[in-house]
Amino acid sequence: MMTPTSKPKEVLWNRSFILCVLNYFITFVYFYGLMTVLPIYIIEDLGGSLAQSGLAMTVFLASAILLRPFTGMIIQRLGRKRTLYISMILFSITAFAYLWIKDIESLLVIRFIQGIWFSLLTTVTVPIVNDFIPESRKGEGIGYYMMALNVAMVCGPAVGLALLQHTPIETLFWASAFITVLSCICGFLLNVQEPAQTAPAESVKTSFQLSDIFEKRVLPITLVALLTALAYSSVLNFISLSNAHYGLLSYTSLFFLVFAVSMLMVRPFTGRLYDRKGPSFVIIPSMIIFTCALALTSLMQSLTMLIVCAIILGVGYSALFPGFQTMAIQSVEKARVGHATSTFFTGFDLGLAIGASVLGLILAWGGFYGIYLSSACIMLLALILYIVMYRRPTVPAPK
């Protein structure tokens, strides 16, 4: 029988969860909006090249990836609340710093520094939001939380390009910076609780250990996520080039819109199924669909195929990232969620980074057909690994 005090915990859309979703959404609206307009700004305003516009994203991701393994240790040492406040404030300060950019070099420095705070911010918010999601609704809650990123993927570029077309670049930077202030407000309104210590203070080790930066219990699902990210990078990095090659460049925005909408339509159902039937009931079919969708994308040469591929890719990918992340979170106790998240994100980020390079080499000899067929093979490998490592149902760690 449920007690009166435990009943409110089953409410998913509580005040704190809504604030976490808003914080995450606003952060990624800023991220995707800036990612869209920066190449144009670099080329048209700073007189840079295509290579330099790509470098602006590379240095941002490089700093994020370099810090990612240490974020769990930082969160443990500073505490969740202090880490959240510091990362939010410094991320917002670097957003205002764009107003004083005069050349490519200063832009790259700001991008590198901002990537550090972005890495820390997007990691610490996961264990925080996890505390506000009922245990019986983890899959659904994380699914909705990740849905904020998918919506931002559409809203960010749309807002950024609209501002760039109708206002000076300085106005765009001011607007972008104030967006991060809104994110800070959402974060400051949260009642962040620190996890209980799992060991007496006198027994806490002072020497550095590998467990300070990595959580070994999430390495299996992190490996699966790395391979999935590697395959997914073909969509993120090469779909525009593929569309341009086949005369479909003007429909790239439509592709990502359909891709995002199909994810949004499926995710509420997959989240509930995850909680009721277990992760494999959702993840295995999703991996199969995503594998088939990548193979189909290798044949995409018309508008009809573009829309069909976008729908199937969205349906297949929808449950994967939140599903993997929920499994990582549920495999450890609350005090180690920060470490689990940083380990998981490190693998996923590496997959995206490696994918851009490896698939770029495949493009040189296999064309776009080779890229997407290779990505389908990578996903097939990820599926086999998942089935081998998770034959039995995943049992959440004690809380």
N, C-alpha and C positions, 0 to 999 in steps of 0.2 A: 504493500500500500504506500502511495506517495505522500510524504509529509507536506504540510503547507509551506515549509521553508524551501523544499526542493523543487516545487512545482514551477516557480518562475524561471528556473534554470533551463527548462525545456523551450522557452520562448527564444526563437532564433533572432528575430529582428528587434532586439533590445537597443536602447539608446547608444550604448558603447559600440555594439557591432555596426550600427549605421554610421557612426563617426569614423570607425576604422575603414569602412568601405569608401566613404567620401574622401578620407585622407589618401587612400590608395588610388582612387579614381583621379583626383586632382593632380597628384604627383605624376601619373602617367599621361594625363592630358598635356601637361607641361613637357614631359619627355618626348612624346611622339610629335607634338606640335613643333618643338624646336628641331627635332631630327629632320623634319620635312623641310623647314625653311632655311636651315643653316647652309646646305649646299648652294642654294640660290644666293644667299647673302655673301658667302665666301667668293663666289665667282663674279657676281655683279658689283658688289660694294668694296670688297677687299682686293679684287683683281687676282684671285687665286685660281688654281687649276682644279680639274676633276680629281686628280690624285690627292690634292690637299683637302678637298671637301670630304673625301673618304677617310683621310687621316684624322679629321676632327672627330669622327665617330670611333675610329680605332683607338685613339688615346683615351677616350672616355671609357670604352669597354675594358681596355687594358688595365686602367687603375682600379676599376670595379672588380675585375677578376683577381688582381694581385691582392686586394684587401679581403676578398670574400672568405678565404679559409680562416682568417683571423677574427672575423666578426663575432663568431660564437664566444670566443675567449674575451673579446672586448665587452660584449653584452654581460657576460658573467662577472667581469671585474667592475664595470661601471654601474651595472644595474639597468633594467629595461627602461625605466623612466628617464634616467639621466642620459642614456644612450639615445633615446628617442628625441629628447629635447635638443641635445647637442647636434645630432645629425640633421634635424629639421631646420634649426636656425642657420647652421653653416651652409646647408644646401640652398636655403633662401638667399643668403648673403652672396653666394656665387652666382645666383640668378641675376641679382642686381648688378654684379660686376660686368655683365655683358654690355652695359651702357657705356663703359669706358674703354671698350676694345678699339684699337687703332690699326692693328695689323694681324697677320696670320699667327705670328709667334705668341702674342698675348692671348689670342683665342685658344690656342692649343694648351697653354698653361692653365687657363680657366677650365677648359674641358677636362683636363687630367685631374685637377683638384675636385671639380664637381662630381666626377665619377666615383671618387672615394666616399663622399657623403651620400651619394645615391646608393652605393653598395650597402653601406651601413644602415641607411634608412629603410630600404626595402627588405632587409633581413630582420631587423628588430621588430618591425610591424607584424611579422608572421606569428611569433610566439605571443605577442600582445593580443592579436585578434583571436588566437586559439583559445585564450582564457575566457573569451566572451561567447564561445560557441558551445552549446550543450554537447555532452559526450555522445548522445544518441543521434546527433545531427551533424557530425564532423564533416562527412562527405558533402552534404548539402551546403553547409556553411562555407567551407573552403571553396566549393564550386561557385557560389554567389560572389565570394570575395574576389576570386580570379576573374569573374565576369566583368568586374569593374575595369580590369585591364583591357578586356576585349572591346568594351564600349569606348574606352579612352583611345584605343587604336584607330577608331573611326573618327571620334570627335576631335582629337588632337590635331591631326593633319588638316581637317576641314577648317577649324578655327584659325590655325596658323596661316594657312594659305589665304583665307579670307582677309585676315589682318594685313598680310603682306601686300595684297592687291590694292587695298583701299587706304592704307595708312603708311607713314614713314617707318623705317626699320626701328627707329628709337621708340616709337609708340608701341610697336610689337614687343620690344624687349621690356618696356615698362609694364605692359599688360601681362606678359609671361611671369615677370617677377612678382607681381601682385597675386597671381594665381598661386604661387608657392606660399604666400602669406596666408591665404585661405586654408591651404593644407596644414600649415602650422597651427592655425586656430582650432581646426578639428582635432589635432593631436593634443593640444594643451587642455582641451575639454575632456579628454579621456581620464578615467580613474584607473591608472596603471598600477597593477599589483605585482610585487616581486615574488618569485616562487620561493617556497620554503626550502631552507638549507637541507641537503640530503646527508650531511655529515657534520659533526661538531666542529666548531671553529678551530680547535686545537689540532684536529686531525687533517685539516686541509693542507695539501702539499704545496710547497713553495717552489719546487723545481719545475722546470718546463718539461711537459710531456706531449707526445703526439696527440693524446686525447684532449689536450687543451684547444686544438684547432680542428680535429676531425672526430666525427662520431662513426665508429666502425659499424654499428648496427644498421646504418642507413646506406652503406656502401653498395649492397646489391641493387637496391632500387635506384640509387644514384647512377650506377652503370647503365641500367636500362634507360634512365632519363637522358643520360649523355648521348647514347646512340639515337634516341628519339629526337633530341635537339639537333644532332648532326643531320638527320634526315629532314627535319623541319626547316633547317637553314636554307634548303633549296627553295622553299616557298618564300622566305623572307628576303633572300639575297638575289635570287635569279628570276623571279616571276616577271619583273619589269623588263629585264633584258629579253626574256623569252617572248613576252608580248610584243616588244618592239621588233624582234626578228620576224614574227609572223604578222606584222601589221596591226597589232591589237593594243598598242601602247596607250591609246586614249581610253581604253576600257580597264586599265589597271586599277583605278579607284573603284570601279564597279566590282571587280574581282574581290578586293579586300572588304568591301561593304557586304557582298553576298557571303563571303567567308565568315565575317564576324556575326552577321545575322543568323546564319545556320548554327553557329556555336551557341548563341544566346537562346535559340529556340530549344536546343537539345539539353543544355546543361541543367536546368531545373529537374528534369526527369532522371538524368544520370546520377545526380547528387543523391536523390532519394533512393535510387536503386543501390547505390554504393552502400548506404547505411543499412538497408534492409537485407540485401543479398550478399554483401561482401565485395571487396575490390575486384577480384578476378571476374566476377559476373559482368562487370562494366568494362574493365580495362582490356581484357582479351578480345571481345568483339570490336572495341574501338581501335585497337592496334591492327586488327585484320582489315577493317574498313579503311583506315589511314594508309595501310600498305597498298591496298588495291587502288586507292585514290591517287597515290603518287605514281603508280604504274600507268594509270589512265592519263595523268597529266603529261606524261612523256609523249602522248599522241595529240595534245591540245594544239590545234591550229585554226580554230574558228571561234566565233563569239558564243555559239551554242555550247561548244565543248568547254569554253572558259567558264561559263555559268555553272554547268554540270559539275566540273572539277571543283569549283569553289564551294559548292554545296556539299559534295561528298567529303572533301578535305576538312571542312568545318565540322561536319558531323563526326568524323573520325577523330579529329584532334581535340574536340571539345572536352572530353573527359580525361584526357591523358595527363596534362600538366597538373591540374588540381588533384587528380587521383593519385599520381605519384607522390605529390607533396603531402597529401593527407596520410598516405602510408608511412612516409618518413616521420611525420609528426607523431603518429600513433605507435611507432615502434620504440619510443623512448619516453622516459618520465618527464614531467613538466620542466624540471630544472635543466634538462638537456635539450629542450626544443630549439633553443638558439643555436647550439652546436649542430643539431640535426639539420636545421634550415640552412646554415652556412655551408655545410658539407654538400647538401643537395643542390644549392644554387651554384656552388663552385663547379660541380659536374655538369650542370645544365649550361652554364655560361661557356665552359670549355667546349662543350658540344657545338654550340653556335659558332664559336670562334674557329674551331678546327674545321667545321663544315664549310665555312666560307672559303677556306684555303684549299681543302681537299677537293671539293666539288668544282672549284675554279680550275684546278688542274684537269679534272675530268672533262670540263667544257672544251678544253683545248683539243682533245682528240675524239670525244664522243658526242659533242654538241649537246643541245638541251635534252635530246632523247636519252643520251647517256647519263646526264645529271639526274633526271627523275627516275630512270630505271635503277640506277645505282642507289638512290635514296630509298626506293622500294625494297631493294635487297638488304639495306642496312636496317630498315624497319622489320623485315622478316627475321633478321638475326636478333634484334631486340625482343621480338615476340618469343622466339625460341628460348632466349635467356630467361625471360620472365616466367615462362611455363616451367622451365627446369628449376628455377630458384624459388618459385612460389606455388609448388604443387599443392601444398596444404594451405588452408586459410590463414591469413595473417592475424595473429593475436596481439591486440594492443598491449603496450607495456603498462605495468601498474602505475597509477597516478599518485 
